Amino acid sequence: MRWTLFCLTWWEAIQTMTEVQRVRDVLAEELEGKGLYRRAASRWLVVLEQCADEKDREWVALRRGRCIDSARLPPARAEDFGDVRRAAGATHTRMGLAQLNGSAFRLKGKRGDQPT
């Protein structure tokens, strides 16, 4: 977990999150349920500002951190067209088109012998 408050370890943060929920915000929980994690994180920030107790602030900060971590996009995959190239090569071989220097596409005979 990237967002830990007061130097909590990952296990301590999970234990804090699984304890009895100290603060409830229906709107933030609905946004989380819909997968709108960025909006939920901003809503938890509003709730954090209204907390009076230190334990409540810690719990809300951890919940907000979980929303921020969930909002991250997965790393982009590099495009790999090797499979497409191999499939095209196999198709050309089956069709008899896989010849050196594109000779399958050349007219037989010399240039001077071709009709104009």
N, C-alpha and C positions, 0 to 999 in steps of 0.2 A: 504494500500500500504506500503510495507516494506521499500522501497527505496525512501525517501523523502529528498530533498536537501534544505538547509537553513530553516529547521524546518517548512516546509509547512504542513498544515493539508491536509487530503485526499481531501476535497472539493477544496481547493486552488490549489492542484496539478492537479485535473481534469480540473479546469478552465484554468490553464496554458496550459494544453495539448490541449484543444479545441480551444484556440485562433488561430489566423492565424499562419500557420506553418512558423516558422522563418528560419529553416534550412532544406534543402532537400538533401537526399542522395539516389539515385535510387537503388543502390545495397543493402543497408540496408533495404529499403522498400520492395524490391523484396524478400529478405530473410525472412522478417516478413510475407509476403504474403504466402510463402511456408511453414510456420510453423517452420523454422529453427531459433529459437529464440536465441540460444547460439551464433551462428555465427553472427546474426544481432546485438547482444549486443556487440560483439567484434568489429564489424564494426562501431557502434555508438561511441565506445571508440576512434577509430582513428579519427572520425569526431570531437569528443570533443576536442582532442588535437589541432585541426586546427582552432577552433573557437577563434575569437578575442574579441567578445562582451560577457559581463557577462550574459545577458539575453539569448543569444544563447547557452552558456554553460549550463545554468540552464535547458533550454528546452531539449537539447540533453541528459543531465543527467537523466531527468525524463523519456524520451523515452527509454533510455537504462535500467533504472530501471524497466520499464514496461515489457521489453523483458526478463529481468532476472526473474521477477515474473512469466511470462508466461512459462518459460522454466522448472520450477519446476515440478517434477512428483507428481501425487496425492499420498496421503499416502497409503501404502500397506494394503490391507484388510487381516484380520486374516482368515485363512481357517476354515470353519465350515462344518463339515460332519454330523451334527445332522439330517438334512433332509434325507440324504442318509441312515442313520441308521434306521430312522423311516420307510422309504419306504421298506427297506429290511425286517424289522420286520413284516410289514403288509403283505408282500408277503409270508413270512414263515408261518404266521397265516393262510392265504388263502389256502396254500398248505398242511396244517396240519403238518408242521414240527416244530412248536413252542411248544415243550414239554420240561419239566424240565430235566436238566442234559443230554440233547442230546439223550433221550431215543427213539426218532424216528429213530435214526440211529443204534440202538443196535439190535442184533439178539435176537429173543424171545427164552426164555429158559435159562438154566444154561450153564456155560462154559463146564462142563463135558458132557453135552448132545449133544454138537455140533459134527457133523461128521468131521473126520480128512481127 
